[in-house]
Amino acid sequence: MDELKSGGVIMAKGKVTFEEQKCKGCELCVFVCPKKIISLNSEKINVKGFNPAYVTNQEECIACGNCAIMCPDSVIKVERL
């Protein structure tokens, strides 16, 4: 397992994926991400008419799962690498 070292603590590495067509752009995932790597894609509109969330820097993900836990529509999948 690849791990990152941050401030003397070994952090897990993860991958986050979104079901973009189901995302309603509520931004709850944006607010709970401790690494601040989730944003809304202002250049894309899904079939529901919302700007979907996306990960701005996948390499920084620590696979904490906060975003997936907070998502009211369960459109986020977090994998530990």
C-alpha positions as CSV (number, residue, x, y, z in Angstrom):
1,M,0.0,0.0,0.0
2,D,1.3,3.4,-1.0
3,E,1.3,5.8,1.9
4,L,2.2,9.5,2.3
5,K,4.0,11.0,5.3
6,S,2.4,14.1,6.7
7,G,3.8,15.8,9.7
8,G,5.3,12.6,11.1
9,V,2.0,10.7,10.6
10,I,1.7,8.1,7.9
11,M,-1.4,8.8,5.8
12,A,-3.3,6.4,3.7
13,K,-3.7,7.1,0.0
14,G,-7.1,7.0,-1.7
15,K,-9.2,7.4,-4.8
16,V,-12.6,9.2,-4.8
17,T,-15.1,8.8,-7.6
18,F,-18.4,10.5,-8.1
19,E,-21.6,9.4,-10.0
20,E,-21.6,12.8,-11.6
21,Q,-25.1,12.4,-13.1
22,K,-26.6,11.8,-9.7
23,C,-24.8,14.6,-7.8
24,K,-27.0,17.6,-6.8
25,G,-24.1,19.9,-6.0
26,C,-25.0,20.3,-2.3
27,E,-21.4,20.9,-1.4
28,L,-21.5,18.9,1.8
29,C,-18.5,16.8,0.6
30,V,-16.6,20.0,-0.2
31,F,-17.0,21.2,3.4
32,V,-16.1,18.0,5.2
33,C,-13.0,17.1,3.2
34,P,-10.0,17.6,5.5
35,K,-7.6,18.0,2.6
36,K,-9.9,20.5,0.8
37,I,-9.5,18.7,-2.6
38,I,-13.2,18.5,-3.5
39,S,-14.9,21.3,-5.5
40,L,-17.9,21.8,-7.8
41,N,-17.2,21.7,-11.5
42,S,-18.5,25.1,-12.7
43,E,-17.7,24.0,-16.3
44,K,-20.0,21.0,-16.3
45,I,-23.8,20.6,-15.8
46,N,-25.2,17.1,-15.2
47,V,-28.6,15.8,-16.3
48,K,-30.2,17.1,-13.2
49,G,-29.0,20.6,-14.0
50,F,-26.4,20.9,-11.2
51,N,-22.6,21.4,-11.2
52,P,-21.3,18.1,-10.0
53,A,-18.5,17.6,-7.4
54,Y,-15.1,16.4,-8.4
55,V,-11.6,15.9,-6.9
56,T,-9.2,18.6,-7.8
57,N,-6.1,16.7,-6.7
58,Q,-6.5,12.9,-6.4
59,E,-2.9,12.5,-5.1
60,E,-3.8,14.4,-1.9
61,C,-6.7,12.1,-1.0
62,I,-6.2,10.2,2.3
63,A,-9.2,7.9,1.9
64,C,-10.9,9.2,5.1
65,G,-14.3,8.6,3.7
66,N,-15.8,11.8,5.2
67,C,-17.2,12.9,1.8
68,A,-18.9,9.5,1.1
69,I,-20.4,9.5,4.7
70,M,-21.8,13.0,4.3
71,C,-23.3,12.6,0.8
72,P,-27.1,12.4,1.2
73,D,-27.5,10.7,-2.2
74,S,-24.6,8.1,-1.9
75,V,-23.0,9.2,-5.1
76,I,-19.4,9.1,-3.8
77,K,-17.1,6.0,-3.7
78,V,-13.9,6.1,-1.7
79,E,-11.2,3.4,-2.3
80,R,-8.1,2.9,-0.2
81,L,-5.1,2.3,-2.4
